[in-house]
Amino acid sequence: MPKSSILKTSARLPVFGALPESARDKPLELWFQDEARVGQQGTVTRVWAERGTRPRAPRDTRYKWTYIFGAVCPERGTTAALVPPCQ
């Protein structure tokens, strides 16, 4: 989408009506943000055993995850992302 059509479309957004009068003639960047939680969990445990028996098989039930926060400014083609080091 060309820059001019992005500006024309964004000028109709309700946020422009909420701007103070002193900010209406200044440039405005629109950023769109999203977040996601991603993680990994142990898989199904399988073991060799004689037919008809049910052996015990310990399974790793720990679950690790982290959050990813991302944002994009389509007009400038710029992105930013954060992956925090702790949960």
PyMOL Python script that loads the backbone (N, CA, C, O; Angstrom):
from pymol import cmd

cmd.read_pdbstr("""\
ATOM      1  N   MET A   1       0.844  -1.174   0.000  1.00  0.00           N
ATOM      2  CA  MET A   1       0.000   0.000   0.000  1.00  0.00           C
ATOM      3  C   MET A   1       0.892   1.242   0.000  1.00  0.00           C
ATOM      4  O   MET A   1       1.774   1.349   0.852  1.00  0.00           O
ATOM      5  N   PRO A   2       0.695   2.174  -0.917  1.00  0.00           N
ATOM      6  CA  PRO A   2       1.502   3.394  -0.957  1.00  0.00           C
ATOM      7  C   PRO A   2       1.274   4.252   0.284  1.00  0.00           C
ATOM      8  O   PRO A   2       0.225   4.194   0.926  1.00  0.00           O
ATOM      9  N   LYS A   3       2.293   5.050   0.598  1.00  0.00           N
ATOM     10  CA  LYS A   3       2.216   5.877   1.804  1.00  0.00           C
ATOM     11  C   LYS A   3       1.012   6.812   1.785  1.00  0.00           C
ATOM     12  O   LYS A   3       0.357   6.996   2.810  1.00  0.00           O
ATOM     13  N   SER A   4       0.717   7.396   0.644  1.00  0.00           N
ATOM     14  CA  SER A   4      -0.386   8.358   0.586  1.00  0.00           C
ATOM     15  C   SER A   4      -1.714   7.701   0.938  1.00  0.00           C
ATOM     16  O   SER A   4      -2.542   8.324   1.602  1.00  0.00           O
ATOM     17  N   SER A   5      -1.943   6.452   0.507  1.00  0.00           N
ATOM     18  CA  SER A   5      -3.212   5.797   0.823  1.00  0.00           C
ATOM     19  C   SER A   5      -3.271   5.397   2.291  1.00  0.00           C
ATOM     20  O   SER A   5      -4.354   5.366   2.876  1.00  0.00           O
ATOM     21  N   ILE A   6      -2.111   5.085   2.905  1.00  0.00           N
ATOM     22  CA  ILE A   6      -2.098   4.793   4.340  1.00  0.00           C
ATOM     23  C   ILE A   6      -2.509   6.033   5.116  1.00  0.00           C
ATOM     24  O   ILE A   6      -3.300   5.943   6.055  1.00  0.00           O
ATOM     25  N   LEU A   7      -1.977   7.200   4.731  1.00  0.00           N
ATOM     26  CA  LEU A   7      -2.321   8.438   5.425  1.00  0.00           C
ATOM     27  C   LEU A   7      -3.786   8.796   5.233  1.00  0.00           C
ATOM     28  O   LEU A   7      -4.432   9.264   6.170  1.00  0.00           O
ATOM     29  N   LYS A   8      -4.321   8.585   4.036  1.00  0.00           N
ATOM     30  CA  LYS A   8      -5.727   8.894   3.789  1.00  0.00           C
ATOM     31  C   LYS A   8      -6.633   7.990   4.619  1.00  0.00           C
ATOM     32  O   LYS A   8      -7.627   8.451   5.180  1.00  0.00           O
ATOM     33  N   THR A   9      -6.290   6.700   4.698  1.00  0.00           N
ATOM     34  CA  THR A   9      -7.078   5.761   5.476  1.00  0.00           C
ATOM     35  C   THR A   9      -6.978   6.073   6.959  1.00  0.00           C
ATOM     36  O   THR A   9      -7.987   6.069   7.664  1.00  0.00           O
ATOM     37  N   SER A  10      -5.755   6.347   7.444  1.00  0.00           N
ATOM     38  CA  SER A  10      -5.570   6.578   8.867  1.00  0.00           C
ATOM     39  C   SER A  10      -6.197   7.881   9.323  1.00  0.00           C
ATOM     40  O   SER A  10      -6.519   8.012  10.504  1.00  0.00           O
ATOM     41  N   ALA A  11      -6.385   8.850   8.438  1.00  0.00           N
ATOM     42  CA  ALA A  11      -6.999  10.119   8.817  1.00  0.00           C
ATOM     43  C   ALA A  11      -8.460   9.934   9.212  1.00  0.00           C
ATOM     44  O   ALA A  11      -9.025  10.793   9.890  1.00  0.00           O
ATOM     45  N   ARG A  12      -9.078   8.836   8.802  1.00  0.00           N
ATOM     46  CA  ARG A  12     -10.480   8.575   9.162  1.00  0.00           C
ATOM     47  C   ARG A  12     -10.607   7.823  10.482  1.00  0.00           C
ATOM     48  O   ARG A  12     -11.725   7.617  10.955  1.00  0.00           O
ATOM     49  N   LEU A  13      -9.507   7.410  11.089  1.00  0.00           N
ATOM     50  CA  LEU A  13      -9.565   6.663  12.346  1.00  0.00           C
ATOM     51  C   LEU A  13     -10.033   7.557  13.491  1.00  0.00           C
ATOM     52  O   LEU A  13      -9.766   8.759  13.478  1.00  0.00           O
ATOM     53  N   PRO A  14     -10.722   6.997  14.475  1.00  0.00           N
ATOM     54  CA  PRO A  14     -11.230   7.795  15.596  1.00  0.00           C
ATOM     55  C   PRO A  14     -10.125   8.439  16.432  1.00  0.00           C
ATOM     56  O   PRO A  14     -10.387   9.416  17.133  1.00  0.00           O
ATOM     57  N   VAL A  15      -8.913   7.924  16.378  1.00  0.00           N
ATOM     58  CA  VAL A  15      -7.832   8.476  17.196  1.00  0.00           C
ATOM     59  C   VAL A  15      -7.540   9.926  16.823  1.00  0.00           C
ATOM     60  O   VAL A  15      -7.110  10.705  17.674  1.00  0.00           O
ATOM     61  N   PHE A  16      -7.763  10.295  15.584  1.00  0.00           N
ATOM     62  CA  PHE A  16      -7.478  11.659  15.165  1.00  0.00           C
ATOM     63  C   PHE A  16      -8.428  12.656  15.830  1.00  0.00           C
ATOM     64  O   PHE A  16      -8.045  13.802  16.063  1.00  0.00           O
ATOM     65  N   GLY A  17      -9.627  12.252  16.131  1.00  0.00           N
ATOM     66  CA  GLY A  17     -10.556  13.118  16.841  1.00  0.00           C
ATOM     67  C   GLY A  17     -10.172  13.304  18.299  1.00  0.00           C
ATOM     68  O   GLY A  17     -10.580  14.284  18.923  1.00  0.00           O
ATOM     69  N   ALA A  18      -9.390  12.376  18.855  1.00  0.00           N
ATOM     70  CA  ALA A  18      -8.981  12.452  20.255  1.00  0.00           C
ATOM     71  C   ALA A  18      -7.706  13.261  20.452  1.00  0.00           C
ATOM     72  O   ALA A  18      -7.324  13.535  21.589  1.00  0.00           O
ATOM     73  N   LEU A  19      -7.043  13.646  19.368  1.00  0.00           N
ATOM     74  CA  LEU A  19      -5.801  14.419  19.496  1.00  0.00           C
ATOM     75  C   LEU A  19      -6.082  15.836  19.968  1.00  0.00           C
ATOM     76  O   LEU A  19      -7.077  16.438  19.563  1.00  0.00           O
ATOM     77  N   PRO A  20      -5.213  16.380  20.825  1.00  0.00           N
ATOM     78  CA  PRO A  20      -5.382  17.783  21.195  1.00  0.00           C
ATOM     79  C   PRO A  20      -5.140  18.677  19.975  1.00  0.00           C
ATOM     80  O   PRO A  20      -4.437  18.294  19.041  1.00  0.00           O
ATOM     81  N   GLU A  21      -5.724  19.851  20.000  1.00  0.00           N
ATOM     82  CA  GLU A  21      -5.630  20.778  18.871  1.00  0.00           C
ATOM     83  C   GLU A  21      -4.179  21.093  18.529  1.00  0.00           C
ATOM     84  O   GLU A  21      -3.850  21.254  17.354  1.00  0.00           O
ATOM     85  N   SER A  22      -3.303  21.186  19.529  1.00  0.00           N
ATOM     86  CA  SER A  22      -1.898  21.534  19.283  1.00  0.00           C
ATOM     87  C   SER A  22      -1.133  20.429  18.553  1.00  0.00           C
ATOM     88  O   SER A  22      -0.068  20.691  17.993  1.00  0.00           O
ATOM     89  N   ALA A  23      -1.650  19.215  18.549  1.00  0.00           N
ATOM     90  CA  ALA A  23      -0.948  18.090  17.919  1.00  0.00           C
ATOM     91  C   ALA A  23      -1.508  17.736  16.547  1.00  0.00           C
ATOM     92  O   ALA A  23      -0.947  16.874  15.871  1.00  0.00           O
ATOM     93  N   ARG A  24      -2.565  18.354  16.125  1.00  0.00           N
ATOM     94  CA  ARG A  24      -3.229  17.939  14.884  1.00  0.00           C
ATOM     95  C   ARG A  24      -2.421  18.219  13.629  1.00  0.00           C
ATOM     96  O   ARG A  24      -2.585  17.503  12.642  1.00  0.00           O
ATOM     97  N   ASP A  25      -1.569  19.212  13.619  1.00  0.00           N
ATOM     98  CA  ASP A  25      -0.778  19.519  12.426  1.00  0.00           C
ATOM     99  C   ASP A  25       0.591  18.866  12.444  1.00  0.00           C
ATOM    100  O   ASP A  25       1.376  19.057  11.515  1.00  0.00           O
ATOM    101  N   LYS A  26       0.894  18.097  13.485  1.00  0.00           N
ATOM    102  CA  LYS A  26       2.206  17.457  13.606  1.00  0.00           C
ATOM    103  C   LYS A  26       2.138  16.038  13.062  1.00  0.00           C
ATOM    104  O   LYS A  26       1.064  15.437  13.022  1.00  0.00           O
ATOM    105  N   PRO A  27       3.295  15.491  12.636  1.00  0.00           N
ATOM    106  CA  PRO A  27       3.301  14.113  12.120  1.00  0.00           C
ATOM    107  C   PRO A  27       2.886  13.112  13.204  1.00  0.00           C
ATOM    108  O   PRO A  27       3.201  13.289  14.381  1.00  0.00           O
ATOM    109  N   LEU A  28       2.195  12.089  12.799  1.00  0.00           N
ATOM    110  CA  LEU A  28       1.726  11.064  13.722  1.00  0.00           C
ATOM    111  C   LEU A  28       2.072   9.692  13.155  1.00  0.00           C
ATOM    112  O   LEU A  28       1.769   9.401  11.998  1.00  0.00           O
ATOM    113  N   GLU A  29       2.702   8.858  13.961  1.00  0.00           N
ATOM    114  CA  GLU A  29       3.009   7.485  13.542  1.00  0.00           C
ATOM    115  C   GLU A  29       2.011   6.546  14.185  1.00  0.00           C
ATOM    116  O   GLU A  29       1.732   6.642  15.380  1.00  0.00           O
ATOM    117  N   LEU A  30       1.480   5.647  13.394  1.00  0.00           N
ATOM    118  CA  LEU A  30       0.609   4.608  13.915  1.00  0.00           C
ATOM    119  C   LEU A  30       1.395   3.312  14.015  1.00  0.00           C
ATOM    120  O   LEU A  30       1.989   2.862  13.036  1.00  0.00           O
ATOM    121  N   TRP A  31       1.398   2.713  15.203  1.00  0.00           N
ATOM    122  CA  TRP A  31       2.059   1.443  15.436  1.00  0.00           C
ATOM    123  C   TRP A  31       0.993   0.436  15.839  1.00  0.00           C
ATOM    124  O   TRP A  31       0.068   0.759  16.584  1.00  0.00           O
ATOM    125  N   PHE A  32       1.131  -0.785  15.340  1.00  0.00           N
ATOM    126  CA  PHE A  32       0.224  -1.863  15.678  1.00  0.00           C
ATOM    127  C   PHE A  32       1.009  -2.902  16.458  1.00  0.00           C
ATOM    128  O   PHE A  32       2.091  -3.314  16.040  1.00  0.00           O
ATOM    129  N   GLN A  33       0.463  -3.327  17.596  1.00  0.00           N
ATOM    130  CA  GLN A  33       1.183  -4.194  18.521  1.00  0.00           C
ATOM    131  C   GLN A  33       0.433  -5.503  18.719  1.00  0.00           C
ATOM    132  O   GLN A  33      -0.794  -5.547  18.635  1.00  0.00           O
ATOM    133  N   ASP A  34       1.189  -6.574  18.985  1.00  0.00           N
ATOM    134  CA  ASP A  34       0.604  -7.867  19.303  1.00  0.00           C
ATOM    135  C   ASP A  34       1.555  -8.601  20.228  1.00  0.00           C
ATOM    136  O   ASP A  34       2.749  -8.302  20.270  1.00  0.00           O
ATOM    137  N   GLU A  35       1.029  -9.557  20.965  1.00  0.00           N
ATOM    138  CA  GLU A  35       1.877 -10.360  21.837  1.00  0.00           C
ATOM    139  C   GLU A  35       1.465 -11.824  21.729  1.00  0.00           C
ATOM    140  O   GLU A  35       0.344 -12.149  21.340  1.00  0.00           O
ATOM    141  N   ALA A  36       2.405 -12.695  22.084  1.00  0.00           N
ATOM    142  CA  ALA A  36       2.144 -14.132  22.018  1.00  0.00           C
ATOM    143  C   ALA A  36       2.956 -14.830  23.093  1.00  0.00           C
ATOM    144  O   ALA A  36       4.039 -14.376  23.462  1.00  0.00           O
ATOM    145  N   ARG A  37       2.431 -15.926  23.588  1.00  0.00           N
ATOM    146  CA  ARG A  37       3.177 -16.764  24.517  1.00  0.00           C
ATOM    147  C   ARG A  37       3.536 -18.045  23.787  1.00  0.00           C
ATOM    148  O   ARG A  37       2.660 -18.726  23.252  1.00  0.00           O
ATOM    149  N   VAL A  38       4.804 -18.371  23.762  1.00  0.00           N
ATOM    150  CA  VAL A  38       5.261 -19.584  23.099  1.00  0.00           C
ATOM    151  C   VAL A  38       5.999 -20.437  24.115  1.00  0.00           C
ATOM    152  O   VAL A  38       6.616 -19.916  25.044  1.00  0.00           O
ATOM    153  N   GLY A  39       5.935 -21.740  23.938  1.00  0.00           N
ATOM    154  CA  GLY A  39       6.608 -22.619  24.883  1.00  0.00           C
ATOM    155  C   GLY A  39       6.774 -24.011  24.334  1.00  0.00           C
ATOM    156  O   GLY A  39       6.373 -24.323  23.212  1.00  0.00           O
ATOM    157  N   GLN A  40       7.376 -24.834  25.159  1.00  0.00           N
ATOM    158  CA  GLN A  40       7.604 -26.221  24.759  1.00  0.00           C
ATOM    159  C   GLN A  40       7.304 -27.121  25.938  1.00  0.00           C
ATOM    160  O   GLN A  40       7.715 -26.848  27.066  1.00  0.00           O
ATOM    161  N   GLN A  41       6.593 -28.181  25.673  1.00  0.00           N
ATOM    162  CA  GLN A  41       6.234 -29.143  26.694  1.00  0.00           C
ATOM    163  C   GLN A  41       6.794 -30.503  26.285  1.00  0.00           C
ATOM    164  O   GLN A  41       6.962 -30.783  25.098  1.00  0.00           O
ATOM    165  N   GLY A  42       7.081 -31.343  27.278  1.00  0.00           N
ATOM    166  CA  GLY A  42       7.610 -32.677  26.997  1.00  0.00           C
ATOM    167  C   GLY A  42       6.690 -33.473  26.085  1.00  0.00           C
ATOM    168  O   GLY A  42       5.497 -33.186  25.988  1.00  0.00           O
ATOM    169  N   THR A  43       7.252 -34.475  25.417  1.00  0.00           N
ATOM    170  CA  THR A  43       6.463 -35.279  24.481  1.00  0.00           C
ATOM    171  C   THR A  43       5.987 -36.561  25.157  1.00  0.00           C
ATOM    172  O   THR A  43       6.365 -36.846  26.293  1.00  0.00           O
ATOM    173  N   VAL A  44       5.171 -37.319  24.466  1.00  0.00           N
ATOM    174  CA  VAL A  44       4.671 -38.590  24.973  1.00  0.00           C
ATOM    175  C   VAL A  44       5.843 -39.556  25.135  1.00  0.00           C
ATOM    176  O   VAL A  44       6.696 -39.665  24.254  1.00  0.00           O
ATOM    177  N   THR A  45       5.875 -40.246  26.256  1.00  0.00           N
ATOM    178  CA  THR A  45       6.964 -41.189  26.526  1.00  0.00           C
ATOM    179  C   THR A  45       6.561 -42.582  26.061  1.00  0.00           C
ATOM    180  O   THR A  45       5.457 -43.043  26.351  1.00  0.00           O
ATOM    181  N   ARG A  46       7.455 -43.249  25.340  1.00  0.00           N
ATOM    182  CA  ARG A  46       7.220 -44.617  24.885  1.00  0.00           C
ATOM    183  C   ARG A  46       8.425 -45.472  25.290  1.00  0.00           C
ATOM    184  O   ARG A  46       9.569 -45.028  25.195  1.00  0.00           O
ATOM    185  N   VAL A  47       8.161 -46.686  25.738  1.00  0.00           N
ATOM    186  CA  VAL A  47       9.244 -47.602  26.110  1.00  0.00           C
ATOM    187  C   VAL A  47       8.946 -48.984  25.541  1.00  0.00           C
ATOM    188  O   VAL A  47       7.791 -49.351  25.326  1.00  0.00           O
ATOM    189  N   TRP A  48      10.012 -49.739  25.305  1.00  0.00           N
ATOM    190  CA  TRP A  48       9.863 -51.129  24.872  1.00  0.00           C
ATOM    191  C   TRP A  48       9.438 -51.969  26.071  1.00  0.00           C
ATOM    192  O   TRP A  48       9.948 -51.776  27.175  1.00  0.00           O
ATOM    193  N   ALA A  49       8.502 -52.907  25.861  1.00  0.00           N
ATOM    194  CA  ALA A  49       8.055 -53.779  26.946  1.00  0.00           C
ATOM    195  C   ALA A  49       7.474 -55.058  26.357  1.00  0.00           C
ATOM    196  O   ALA A  49       7.123 -55.132  25.179  1.00  0.00           O
ATOM    197  N   GLU A  50       7.391 -56.048  27.217  1.00  0.00           N
ATOM    198  CA  GLU A  50       6.788 -57.308  26.769  1.00  0.00           C
ATOM    199  C   GLU A  50       5.295 -57.096  26.559  1.00  0.00           C
ATOM    200  O   GLU A  50       4.663 -56.294  27.247  1.00  0.00           O
ATOM    201  N   ARG A  51       4.744 -57.826  25.599  1.00  0.00           N
ATOM    202  CA  ARG A  51       3.326 -57.715  25.299  1.00  0.00           C
ATOM    203  C   ARG A  51       2.513 -58.067  26.546  1.00  0.00           C
ATOM    204  O   ARG A  51       2.799 -59.050  27.231  1.00  0.00           O
ATOM    205  N   GLY A  52       1.497 -57.253  26.830  1.00  0.00           N
ATOM    206  CA  GLY A  52       0.618 -57.512  27.966  1.00  0.00           C
ATOM    207  C   GLY A  52       1.086 -56.864  29.268  1.00  0.00           C
ATOM    208  O   GLY A  52       0.381 -56.967  30.272  1.00  0.00           O
ATOM    209  N   THR A  53       2.246 -56.202  29.296  1.00  0.00           N
ATOM    210  CA  THR A  53       2.709 -55.547  30.524  1.00  0.00           C
ATOM    211  C   THR A  53       2.548 -54.038  30.388  1.00  0.00           C
ATOM    212  O   THR A  53       2.446 -53.512  29.280  1.00  0.00           O
ATOM    213  N   ARG A  54       2.527 -53.360  31.505  1.00  0.00           N
ATOM    214  CA  ARG A  54       2.445 -51.896  31.526  1.00  0.00           C
ATOM    215  C   ARG A  54       3.604 -51.352  32.362  1.00  0.00           C
ATOM    216  O   ARG A  54       3.451 -51.124  33.562  1.00  0.00           O
ATOM    217  N   PRO A  55       4.744 -51.148  31.741  1.00  0.00           N
ATOM    218  CA  PRO A  55       5.893 -50.657  32.497  1.00  0.00           C
ATOM    219  C   PRO A  55       5.725 -49.182  32.855  1.00  0.00           C
ATOM    220  O   PRO A  55       5.017 -48.439  32.176  1.00  0.00           O
ATOM    221  N   ARG A  56       6.387 -48.778  33.927  1.00  0.00           N
ATOM    222  CA  ARG A  56       6.382 -47.363  34.309  1.00  0.00           C
ATOM    223  C   ARG A  56       7.402 -46.632  33.445  1.00  0.00           C
ATOM    224  O   ARG A  56       8.499 -47.135  33.200  1.00  0.00           O
ATOM    225  N   ALA A  57       7.036 -45.466  32.997  1.00  0.00           N
ATOM    226  CA  ALA A  57       7.940 -44.675  32.167  1.00  0.00           C
ATOM    227  C   ALA A  57       7.889 -43.230  32.665  1.00  0.00           C
ATOM    228  O   ALA A  57       6.891 -42.541  32.453  1.00  0.00           O
ATOM    229  N   PRO A  58       8.946 -42.767  33.320  1.00  0.00           N
ATOM    230  CA  PRO A  58       8.928 -41.371  33.782  1.00  0.00           C
ATOM    231  C   PRO A  58       8.873 -40.414  32.596  1.00  0.00           C
ATOM    232  O   PRO A  58       9.456 -40.663  31.541  1.00  0.00           O
ATOM    233  N   ARG A  59       8.175 -39.344  32.798  1.00  0.00           N
ATOM    234  CA  ARG A  59       7.992 -38.365  31.728  1.00  0.00           C
ATOM    235  C   ARG A  59       8.331 -36.977  32.259  1.00  0.00           C
ATOM    236  O   ARG A  59       8.003 -36.640  33.396  1.00  0.00           O
ATOM    237  N   ASP A  60       8.980 -36.190  31.438  1.00  0.00           N
ATOM    238  CA  ASP A  60       9.322 -34.820  31.810  1.00  0.00           C
ATOM    239  C   ASP A  60       8.076 -33.958  31.643  1.00  0.00           C
ATOM    240  O   ASP A  60       7.634 -33.728  30.517  1.00  0.00           O
ATOM    241  N   THR A  61       7.506 -33.480  32.742  1.00  0.00           N
ATOM    242  CA  THR A  61       6.277 -32.695  32.665  1.00  0.00           C
ATOM    243  C   THR A  61       6.532 -31.205  32.854  1.00  0.00           C
ATOM    244  O   THR A  61       5.587 -30.427  32.989  1.00  0.00           O
ATOM    245  N   ARG A  62       7.795 -30.804  32.866  1.00  0.00           N
ATOM    246  CA  ARG A  62       8.078 -29.370  32.991  1.00  0.00           C
ATOM    247  C   ARG A  62       7.642 -28.646  31.727  1.00  0.00           C
ATOM    248  O   ARG A  62       7.568 -29.227  30.645  1.00  0.00           O
ATOM    249  N   TYR A  63       7.357 -27.371  31.896  1.00  0.00           N
ATOM    250  CA  TYR A  63       6.882 -26.566  30.780  1.00  0.00           C
ATOM    251  C   TYR A  63       7.600 -25.230  30.843  1.00  0.00           C
ATOM    252  O   TYR A  63       7.527 -24.531  31.854  1.00  0.00           O
ATOM    253  N   LYS A  64       8.286 -24.876  29.786  1.00  0.00           N
ATOM    254  CA  LYS A  64       8.993 -23.598  29.704  1.00  0.00           C
ATOM    255  C   LYS A  64       8.306 -22.733  28.668  1.00  0.00           C
ATOM    256  O   LYS A  64       7.890 -23.219  27.617  1.00  0.00           O
ATOM    257  N   TRP A  65       8.189 -21.453  28.966  1.00  0.00           N
ATOM    258  CA  TRP A  65       7.574 -20.544  28.007  1.00  0.00           C
ATOM    259  C   TRP A  65       8.166 -19.153  28.156  1.00  0.00           C
ATOM    260  O   TRP A  65       8.854 -18.844  29.128  1.00  0.00           O
ATOM    261  N   THR A  66       7.880 -18.342  27.180  1.00  0.00           N
ATOM    262  CA  THR A  66       8.247 -16.932  27.222  1.00  0.00           C
ATOM    263  C   THR A  66       7.231 -16.156  26.403  1.00  0.00           C
ATOM    264  O   THR A  66       6.460 -16.731  25.635  1.00  0.00           O
ATOM    265  N   TYR A  67       7.244 -14.873  26.574  1.00  0.00           N
ATOM    266  CA  TYR A  67       6.346 -13.997  25.824  1.00  0.00           C
ATOM    267  C   TYR A  67       7.133 -13.262  24.750  1.00  0.00           C
ATOM    268  O   TYR A  67       8.305 -12.937  24.942  1.00  0.00           O
ATOM    269  N   ILE A  68       6.495 -13.006  23.636  1.00  0.00           N
ATOM    270  CA  ILE A  68       7.094 -12.220  22.566  1.00  0.00           C
ATOM    271  C   ILE A  68       6.157 -11.038  22.310  1.00  0.00           C
ATOM    272  O   ILE A  68       4.963 -11.219  22.071  1.00  0.00           O
ATOM    273  N   PHE A  69       6.709  -9.843  22.363  1.00  0.00           N
ATOM    274  CA  PHE A  69       5.944  -8.631  22.082  1.00  0.00           C
ATOM    275  C   PHE A  69       6.494  -8.022  20.797  1.00  0.00           C
ATOM    276  O   PHE A  69       7.704  -7.843  20.664  1.00  0.00           O
ATOM    277  N   GLY A  70       5.628  -7.710  19.869  1.00  0.00           N
ATOM    278  CA  GLY A  70       6.080  -7.142  18.600  1.00  0.00           C
ATOM    279  C   GLY A  70       5.200  -5.975  18.179  1.00  0.00           C
ATOM    280  O   GLY A  70       4.024  -5.907  18.536  1.00  0.00           O
ATOM    281  N   ALA A  71       5.783  -5.061  17.419  1.00  0.00           N
ATOM    282  CA  ALA A  71       5.037  -3.904  16.907  1.00  0.00           C
ATOM    283  C   ALA A  71       5.552  -3.574  15.510  1.00  0.00           C
ATOM    284  O   ALA A  71       6.697  -3.869  15.167  1.00  0.00           O
ATOM    285  N   VAL A  72       4.690  -2.962  14.720  1.00  0.00           N
ATOM    286  CA  VAL A  72       5.058  -2.595  13.349  1.00  0.00           C
ATOM    287  C   VAL A  72       4.475  -1.223  13.023  1.00  0.00           C
ATOM    288  O   VAL A  72       3.357  -0.894  13.420  1.00  0.00           O
ATOM    289  N   CYS A  73       5.253  -0.438  12.296  1.00  0.00           N
ATOM    290  CA  CYS A  73       4.779   0.839  11.746  1.00  0.00           C
ATOM    291  C   CYS A  73       4.746   0.647  10.231  1.00  0.00           C
ATOM    292  O   CYS A  73       5.792   0.717   9.585  1.00  0.00           O
ATOM    293  N   PRO A  74       3.563   0.406   9.646  1.00  0.00           N
ATOM    294  CA  PRO A  74       3.500   0.102   8.217  1.00  0.00           C
ATOM    295  C   PRO A  74       3.928   1.264   7.326  1.00  0.00           C
ATOM    296  O   PRO A  74       4.427   1.043   6.222  1.00  0.00           O
ATOM    297  N   GLU A  75       3.743   2.478   7.784  1.00  0.00           N
ATOM    298  CA  GLU A  75       4.105   3.621   6.950  1.00  0.00           C
ATOM    299  C   GLU A  75       5.612   3.684   6.731  1.00  0.00           C
ATOM    300  O   GLU A  75       6.067   3.955   5.620  1.00  0.00           O
ATOM    301  N   ARG A  76       6.392   3.433   7.790  1.00  0.00           N
ATOM    302  CA  ARG A  76       7.855   3.476   7.669  1.00  0.00           C
ATOM    303  C   ARG A  76       8.454   2.108   7.355  1.00  0.00           C
ATOM    304  O   ARG A  76       9.634   2.018   7.016  1.00  0.00           O
ATOM    305  N   GLY A  77       7.666   1.052   7.461  1.00  0.00           N
ATOM    306  CA  GLY A  77       8.197  -0.293   7.256  1.00  0.00           C
ATOM    307  C   GLY A  77       9.146  -0.698   8.371  1.00  0.00           C
ATOM    308  O   GLY A  77      10.107  -1.431   8.136  1.00  0.00           O
ATOM    309  N   THR A  78       8.881  -0.225   9.583  1.00  0.00           N
ATOM    310  CA  THR A  78       9.747  -0.469  10.731  1.00  0.00           C
ATOM    311  C   THR A  78       9.068  -1.422  11.697  1.00  0.00           C
ATOM    312  O   THR A  78       7.855  -1.358  11.899  1.00  0.00           O
ATOM    313  N   THR A  79       9.855  -2.306  12.293  1.00  0.00           N
ATOM    314  CA  THR A  79       9.329  -3.223  13.294  1.00  0.00           C
ATOM    315  C   THR A  79      10.185  -3.163  14.548  1.00  0.00           C
ATOM    316  O   THR A  79      11.328  -2.706  14.518  1.00  0.00           O
ATOM    317  N   ALA A  80       9.615  -3.629  15.647  1.00  0.00           N
ATOM    318  CA  ALA A  80      10.335  -3.736  16.912  1.00  0.00           C
ATOM    319  C   ALA A  80       9.787  -4.943  17.649  1.00  0.00           C
ATOM    320  O   ALA A  80       8.604  -5.261  17.533  1.00  0.00           O
ATOM    321  N   ALA A  81      10.642  -5.616  18.404  1.00  0.00           N
ATOM    322  CA  ALA A  81      10.199  -6.793  19.153  1.00  0.00           C
ATOM    323  C   ALA A  81      10.963  -6.897  20.466  1.00  0.00           C
ATOM    324  O   ALA A  81      12.114  -6.474  20.565  1.00  0.00           O
ATOM    325  N   LEU A  82      10.310  -7.461  21.460  1.00  0.00           N
ATOM    326  CA  LEU A  82      10.919  -7.712  22.760  1.00  0.00           C
ATOM    327  C   LEU A  82      10.666  -9.168  23.133  1.00  0.00           C
ATOM    328  O   LEU A  82       9.552  -9.672  22.988  1.00  0.00           O
ATOM    329  N   VAL A  83      11.701  -9.832  23.610  1.00  0.00           N
ATOM    330  CA  VAL A  83      11.572 -11.170  24.178  1.00  0.00           C
ATOM    331  C   VAL A  83      12.191 -11.073  25.576  1.00  0.00           C
ATOM    332  O   VAL A  83      13.415 -11.115  25.706  1.00  0.00           O
ATOM    333  N   PRO A  84      11.367 -10.944  26.622  1.00  0.00           N
ATOM    334  CA  PRO A  84      11.918 -10.772  27.966  1.00  0.00           C
ATOM    335  C   PRO A  84      12.699 -11.999  28.414  1.00  0.00           C
ATOM    336  O   PRO A  84      12.352 -13.124  28.053  1.00  0.00           O
ATOM    337  N   PRO A  85      13.761 -11.788  29.206  1.00  0.00           N
ATOM    338  CA  PRO A  85      14.597 -12.904  29.634  1.00  0.00           C
ATOM    339  C   PRO A  85      13.955 -13.772  30.703  1.00  0.00           C
ATOM    340  O   PRO A  85      14.345 -14.931  30.843  1.00  0.00           O
ATOM    341  N   CYS A  86      12.988 -13.268  31.467  1.00  0.00           N
ATOM    342  CA  CYS A  86      12.342 -14.074  32.513  1.00  0.00           C
ATOM    343  C   CYS A  86      10.840 -14.106  32.311  1.00  0.00           C
ATOM    344  O   CYS A  86      10.259 -13.329  31.553  1.00  0.00           O
ATOM    345  N   GLN A  87      10.243 -15.048  33.029  1.00  0.00           N
ATOM    346  CA  GLN A  87       8.785 -15.231  32.912  1.00  0.00           C
ATOM    347  C   GLN A  87       8.077 -14.388  33.927  1.00  0.00           C
ATOM    348  O   GLN A  87       6.847 -14.401  33.991  1.00  0.00           O
TER     349      GLN A  87
END
""", "prot")
cmd.dss("prot")
cmd.show_as("cartoon", "prot")
cmd.util.cbc("prot")
cmd.orient("prot")
